[in-house]
Amino acid sequence: MARKEFTYRGKTVEELKAMDIKEFAKLIPSRQRRSLERGFTEMQKRLLIKIKKVKEGKYKKPIKTHCRDMIIIPEMVGLMVHVHTGKGYTQIEVLPDMLGHYLGEFTLTRNRVSHSAPGIGATKSSSAASVK
């Protein structure tokens, strides 16, 4: 069975890449559309410049960014982006399914808490409960 080609609101990835940002903004949800209509911040502009350099082959380092509020646009599809989590960077491969979402949605900023046995200084009742 042939794999179905990805479309976003009836447009293929190639058609989306051919569009400019204003045309793409008409296809995405209202919260993201309003954000794009306001324009990019300085940090987002610097990220877009890095992305263009990577596409041209001028920039060899991995793309690292603190810009978690950047909306994923068609230019970014297929790239590996390292997004800051507050402590380190998480590597994300931008897929067509991610279009219109924020970069920060794909990196967790909080770690899972896994509790073990009670530690030193715990109350007698909590330490006795694990022995039973």
HELIX and SHEET records of a PDB file:
HELIX    1   1 VAL A   13  ALA A   18  1                                   6    
HELIX    2   2 ILE A   21  ALA A   25  1                                   5    
HELIX    3   3 SER A   30  ARG A   38  1                                   9    
HELIX    4   4 GLU A   42  GLU A   56  1                                  15    
HELIX    5   5 PRO A   74  MET A   76  5                                   3    
HELIX    6   6 PRO A   96  MET A   98  5                                   3    
HELIX    7   7 LEU A  103  PHE A  106  5                                   4    
HELIX    8   8 LYS A  124  ALA A  129  1                                   6    
SHEET    1   A 2 THR A   7  TYR A   8  0                                        
SHEET    2   A 2 LYS A  11  THR A  12 -1                                        
SHEET    1   B 3 ILE A  63  THR A  65  0                                        
SHEET    2   B 3 MET A  80  HIS A  84  1                                        
SHEET    3   B 3 TYR A  89  GLU A  93 -1                                        
END                                                                             
